């Protein structure tokens, strides 16, 4: 694989996708709040989900860095990471950012997080995750296919 093609060619940079989704959620909340209600339960659930998301992102990122591979999907992957949170999900950073997003929605007391997350997830899935998986299969072959067969994509 030449260096120019040695990345998955993702359609969108994942943090940018979720930043845009957050902006859309905040704008929709401003114009039409769609309050969840249920305080203080929604606050507690929001804190728990956001904390789980932050933990998953941090643990996944740290595991990738320690494993010697790039976190940025525009850079080449140098190793298949199978330890840490990658034992449970092939995409702990993406699972984490979705948990964080939903936690923020609960903390902001708005239902908008769910309808905004759906298209963001579909874009992430088709424009990032499927491209990353195809790239990793091309690059690592059978070792990646074996890992993929034993670990779920998301949860």
C-alpha positions in Angstrom: 0.0 0.0 0.0 1.5 3.3 -0.9 1.6 6.1 1.7 -1.1 8.3 0.0 -3.6 5.4 0.1 -2.5 4.2 3.6 -5.5 5.5 5.4 -9.2 4.6 5.3 -10.3 7.7 3.4 -13.1 8.6 5.9 -15.8 10.8 4.6 -15.8 13.1 7.6 -13.5 13.7 10.6 -15.5 12.1 13.5 -15.0 14.8 16.1 -16.1 17.4 13.5 -19.2 15.3 12.8 -20.2 15.2 16.5 -19.4 18.9 17.0 -21.7 19.7 14.1 -24.4 17.4 15.7 -24.0 19.2 19.0 -24.4 22.6 17.3 -27.6 21.3 15.5 -28.9 19.9 18.8 -28.3 23.2 20.6 -29.9 25.2 17.8 -33.0 23.0 17.8 -33.2 23.2 21.6 -33.0 27.0 21.4 -35.9 27.2 19.0 -38.0 24.3 20.3 -36.8 23.0 23.7 -38.6 19.6 23.8 -37.9 19.2 27.5 -37.5 15.6 28.8 -38.5 16.5 32.4 -37.8 14.0 35.1 -35.3 16.0 37.0 -33.1 15.0 38.9 -33.1 11.5 37.3 -32.2 12.8 33.9 -29.3 14.8 35.5 -27.9 11.6 37.1 -28.3 9.6 33.9 -26.8 12.4 31.9 -23.8 12.6 34.2 -23.4 8.8 34.2 -23.6 8.6 30.3 -21.3 11.5 29.8 -18.8 10.1 32.3 -18.9 6.6 30.6 -18.4 8.3 27.3 -15.4 10.3 28.4 -13.9 7.2 30.1 -14.4 5.1 26.9 -12.8 7.8 24.7 -9.9 8.3 27.0 -9.3 4.6 27.5 -9.5 3.9 23.8 -7.3 6.7 22.8 -4.7 5.8 25.5 -4.7 2.2 24.4 -4.2 3.2 20.8 -1.3 5.5 21.6 0.3 2.8 23.8 -0.2 0.3 21.1 1.8 2.5 18.7 -0.9 3.4 16.2 -2.4 6.6 15.1 -5.7 7.8 16.6 -6.4 10.2 13.7 -8.2 8.3 10.9 -6.4 10.4 8.2 -3.1 8.8 9.3 -1.9 5.2 8.6 -2.9 2.5 11.1 0.3 0.7 12.2 -1.2 -2.0 14.4 -4.4 -3.8 15.2 -5.2 -2.9 18.8 -7.0 -5.7 20.6 -6.5 -4.8 24.3 -8.2 -2.5 26.7 -11.6 -1.4 25.5 -10.9 -3.0 22.1 -11.6 -6.4 23.7 -15.3 -5.4 24.0 -15.9 -3.2 21.0 -14.0 -2.4 17.9 -15.0 1.2 18.1 -14.7 2.4 21.8 -14.0 6.0 20.8 -17.1 6.2 18.7 -19.2 4.4 21.3 -17.8 6.8 23.8 -18.6 9.9 21.8 -22.2 8.7 21.3 -22.6 8.1 25.0 -21.2 11.6 25.7 -23.5 13.1 23.2 -26.6 11.5 24.7 -25.4 12.4 28.2 -25.1 16.0 27.2 -28.6 15.8 25.7 -29.9 14.6 29.1 -28.0 17.2 31.0 -29.5 19.9 28.7 -32.9 18.4 29.3 -33.8 18.0 25.6 -35.0 15.1 23.5 -33.2 16.6 20.5 -30.1 14.4 21.1 -31.9 11.3 19.8 -33.2 12.6 16.4 -29.9 14.4 15.8 -27.8 11.4 16.8 -29.5 9.1 14.3 -28.2 10.8 11.1 -24.9 11.5 12.8 -24.6 7.8 13.6 -25.6 6.8 10.0 -22.9 9.1 8.6 -20.4 7.8 11.1 -21.3 4.2 10.3 -21.2 4.4 6.5 -18.7 7.2 6.0 -16.2 6.3 8.7 -16.6 2.9 10.3 -17.2 0.8 7.2 -14.4 2.6 5.4 -12.0 1.9 8.3 -13.0 -1.7 8.4 -12.4 -2.2 4.7 -9.0 -0.4 5.0 -8.0 -2.6 8.0 -9.0 -5.8 6.1 -6.9 -4.7 3.1 -4.0 -3.8 5.2 -3.9 -6.6 7.8 -5.9 -9.4 6.2 -6.7 -12.5 8.2 -5.5 -11.2 11.6 -8.0 -8.3 11.3 -10.8 -10.6 10.0 -10.2 -12.9 13.0 -10.4 -9.9 15.4 -13.5 -8.7 13.7 -15.1 -12.1 14.0 -14.6 -12.1 17.8 -15.3 -8.5 18.8 -18.5 -6.6 18.2 -18.5 -3.5 16.0 -20.3 -1.3 18.6 -21.9 -2.9 21.7 
